[in-house]
Structure formats: structure tokens, C-alpha cells
Amino acid sequence: MSEIVYIRMRQKINGYRHQVIYLSDIALISANKRLTEKLNRVVIHTVSKQDKNIVIIDVFRVIYQLSQTFKDAEFQPLGPNQTIVMIPSKKKKPALLYVVLIWLLLFIGAGMAIMNFHFDVSMEEVHQHLHFLLTGDKVKHPLWLQIPYSVGLGVGMILFFNHLFKKRINEEPSPLEIEMHKYQQDLDQYVAYHENQINQDYKNHDSTD
């Protein structure tokens, strides 16, 4: 009677050039201890120059490869259908001039957006009218309202993004982090489909037919 082996592929791992990827690097195995040790030492892929920055290891190919060696085992996949191996390229230090230019562009752009918004909603007139309602005096620049309001904008942004520089205020994820997580999930799904060699072979087979 064949032994059932459960394989759960990891969603994503970080690799490097010329890395030998073992089964233990990309999957979790559920089997008896002796068989698990043998399976974990199986070489699944060796990263080469042709792999560029992304390698997709599909569970179908993993099971096929393992079945050729462990004929008495029955492999059952669980979880993700493939593992994305990210191979980072050599990072270049960003030039200080580019950093300063980008910072200035973002700073000016954000400032213009805030000022245009306040101009559209006539925020200055609102402060003037609110000051008149509370004090009965007409003042062009009610600083006792404008200064706290300006400080509150900055504090509100900090609370909204839940970060003060690199320090997180609490454990709750910020809306930006949630959107980045959704974007990363969509990107992983796209990469997993379009970079998967099995899907490429399937497309090529259909085109030849």
C-alpha cells in the first residue's frame, strides 16, 4: 500500500543566483520522518542565468519529479499551486541628486494638491466665517483656527498611515499597507500565470494546433 505524502507549496521565497533549490526550500512535507528527510533533500531546481529575476516552480512538475523516484508514495498537493522564487538583481545605490529631485517633486506636488483642495472648498472663508460666528469680529487671518487646523492635518496623516517615520503606532495595518498587499497579490497571480512554464507550453501547444 502506497504512503500518502501531503505537499504544501510556499507562496513565495527569496532566492539568489546559482542557488540549488531543494524541496524543503519551497514546500512543507507531511509524511513519516524517514521519508520526509529524503524528500527534503531532493533537488528541484538550480537557478541559472536564463532564469532572470523570477522562477515559477509548479506543484505539478514537483509531483511528477518526485513520482519518478518515490514510486511507492502518493503525493497530494495542498495550498498554493506554485512557488514564486524572487531572484533580486544587483542593487545600485541611488544617486543623491535623484533622491533630492524626487523628494522635491513629491513635496511640491503634495503641497499643491492640499492648497488646491482648500481653495476649491474655500477653507479660508470657512475659517473667517467660523471666527465671526464665535467672536462677532471679522478677521482676515484667524490664526487661532488656522494653526491648529494645519497641525491637525499632519497629525491626521500620521494616524491615517499608522507610521511615524519607520515606527508603527499600533498593530493595525494602514489603508496604504492593505492596498499594497492587494496589489502584491494581484502581481503574484499575474506572474504565477504568465511566467509559469506549464502555461507557456500549453499556449504554444494550442497555437501549433
CORTA-V880517 format. One record per pair of residues at least 4 apart in sequence whose C-alpha atoms are under 6 Angstrom apart, sorted by the first residue. I is the first residue (numbers start at 1). J is the second residue. Records with the same first field share a line. If there is no record, write none. Layout:
I = J  J
This chain:
2 = 72  73
3 = 73  74
4 = 73  74  75
5 = 30  31  74  75
6 = 29  30  75  76  77
7 = 28  29  77  78
8 = 27  28  77  78  79
9 = 26  27  80
10 = 26  27  83
11 = 83
12 = 83  84  85
13 = 85
14 = 85  86
15 = 85  86  87
16 = 87
17 = 47
18 = 47  48
19 = 46  47
20 = 46
21 = 43  44  45  46
22 = 41  42  43  44
23 = 27  40  42  44
24 = 40
31 = 36
53 = 87
54 = 85  86  87
55 = 84  85
56 = 83  84  196
57 = 82  83
58 = 82
59 = 81  82
63 = 67
66 = 70
67 = 71
103 = 107
104 = 108
105 = 109
106 = 110
112 = 116
118 = 122  123
125 = 129
126 = 130
131 = 135
132 = 136  137  138
143 = 147
148 = 152
152 = 156
156 = 160
158 = 162  163
161 = 174
162 = 168  169  174
163 = 167  168  169
188 = 192
191 = 195
192 = 196
